[in-house]
Each structure stands twice: as C-alpha cells, then as structure tokens.
Amino acid sequence: TNNPKYLLVLKTNEYTRVKFTLSRPEKAWNKKIAKDSVGCMIGFYIMEKVEGQIHQKHIINNVNFMPVNELEEVLEFENPNPDGYVIMPATYDAKKIGPYIISVSTDVDFSFDLMGEIF
C-alpha cells in the first residue's frame, strides 16, 4: 500500500498500556466527507513485527473504520515485542488522501518513527 507506516518500539519488557490516537483537521476534510462519507472513514492497523517482517496476518487490533475526525484505541501489552509494532493509518477508500495527526502515549520510553515502504 501507499499508506505511511510508523514503527513503534516500546523500550520495556514489562506490561504496559498504550493509547493510539488518529485525528484529522475537520476543515481540510469537510468537502471530501460531504462527497463520500463512507470512503473517508478513518482507521488504523497495528501489526506486530515478526522476525523482522510485517504482514497483515500479524494485525493485533480490531480495525474499525469510523466516520469521525478522531479515533482512539488503547492496547495492553503483556510482554512487548522487542522488534516493535507497525502502525498504519488509513481511510476506508484507498484513494482518499489528506492531512492527519497520529499520536502515541504510554508511561514507558518508546521510539516512534516513520518507516519506508515495507509491503
């Protein structure tokens, strides 16, 4: 896909909760939403990186596309994967492009970086 992908690495091997937030500026999306509200629904995929690779079969969240401007999900990690997790924001229709903000918050140290194309 052409969607941007971000690598989250949690710098702990202990239980932690992570809140993921995907939002978009309402003004920038209003016209697109008026033309195609279903296609403009937002969501994100969270995939575990397994043996240095990522694949859609490693999706660990419930991917829900919603007709909202902000979407949150909290995941609990018992023993975080040291290779990390790939977060990929998306719209329901792959052809919808626009500005967005993605954020991650947790009580442990972490890195969160934009990745190059993987799949």
N, C-alpha and C positions, 0 to 999 in steps of 0.2 A: 504494500500500500504506500501511498504518498503521505500518509499521516505522520506528523512528528512523533518521535518516541523519546522518552526520558528514562534514564537509568537511576533508580533509587537503590542505594546501598545503605542498609541500617548497620551502624557500627556497634553492634551488640550481639551476643548470642543468647540473650535472655528475653523473656516475654516483653512485648511492647505493643501498644496500640498506636495506629497511625490514622490520621484524618486526611483524606484526599478531597480537594475542592476544585471543581471546574466551573468557571464562570465566563460570561461574555458580556461586553458592553451592549446594553439594550438598544441604544440609539443606532449603533453600527449594524444591528441585525434586524431592526423593525421591518424594513421593506422586504427583505428575504423571507422573513417569517410570514408576512402577510400574503406572499405569493405561494408559499409551500411550508405550512406549519409542521407537517409530518417529516418532510425531508430535512428540516432544520433542527429537529430534536437533537439534543446533545447527550453524550455518554462517554464513558472511558473504559478501556480494557486494562486490567492489571494482570500481567503474566510473570510467572516465576521463571527466572533464567536457570536452565537446567544444563549442566555440563558445558557451560559457556555459551549455550544457544538459547534462543527463544522461539516459541512456536505457539500458535493459537490453542493447541491442545493443553497448554500449560496455564490457561486463564484461571485465575483464582478468585475473581469477584463475580458477583451477579451483574452482568452487563444489562443495564436498563437505560434505554433512551427515553428522555423526558422532554416535554415541551416547556422548559423552564430556562431562565437565564443563569441559574446557579444550581449546582448539583453537588451533594456531599456524600461521601461514603467513609465509614470507619471500619478498618480491618484490624484484627488481632493476630499477632504473630507469636507463636509459642517459642519457636527456635528459628529466628530469621535466617534465610538463605544467604550465605556469605557472598554468593555471586550476584545477588540483588534481584530486583524486580523491574520490569519494563512497564511504564505507564504510557498509554497511547490514547489521547483524546480523539473523539470522532463525532461526526454528525451521522444521522440515520442514512441520509443520502450522501454517498461519497463525493458528489460534485459540489457540495456546499462548503464554501471557504470564507473565513472571516477571522477577526481578532478574537482572542480568548486569553484567559489567565488560568494557570493551573498552579495550585499550591499544595504543599505537604506540611503537616505539623505533627510532631511527636516529642516525647520527652528525652529521647536519646540522640546522640550525634548521628548525622547521616550526610551522605552526599546525594545530590540530585542534579544530573547533567543531561543536556540534550545529546542524543545519540545520532550517529549516521544511519543510513538505510541498512536494515538487517534482513527483512523479508518483504 
